[in-house]
């Protein structure tokens, strides 16, 4: 049986196209179901969630690539042992994570083209504890900096000049 809906569209009566036992004819149909606005909103939210997750994964990958490229890592214990944090950015203040802030005991430079300033606060506020650091330090306590570093600012240097 065909009938025309509110806007003149041809619709099939689902009861006439499906063999449904007579005892089920009085109940509300489960199938076919009209699209509800809630389904559309849920799909939009799902798409937004997937895009957000993809963006965060992409940003994390980029940050990890940048961390490898800076060549500077801070370690919790002397001789580059324990928890570590690769400095992810150049030319920016980088606060150390809570497990390393004011607990760092060594710094490893895997490159000679970076210079770092170490700060005792999370915002690279002056005065700096030390500036111009360009080489690995297996024990920051020797320099009087052990368990004092809270943030760093590293910059690329050009050795060809």
Protein Blocks (a to p, Z undefined) as FASTA:
>chain_A
ZZddfkopacddfklmpccdfklmmpccfbdcdddfklmmmmmmmmmmmmmmmmmmmmmm
mmmmmmmmnopacdfbghhiajddddfbghiacdddfklgopafbdcdfbfkbccdddfb
fnopacdfbghiabdcfblklnopgokafbdcdddddfkZZ
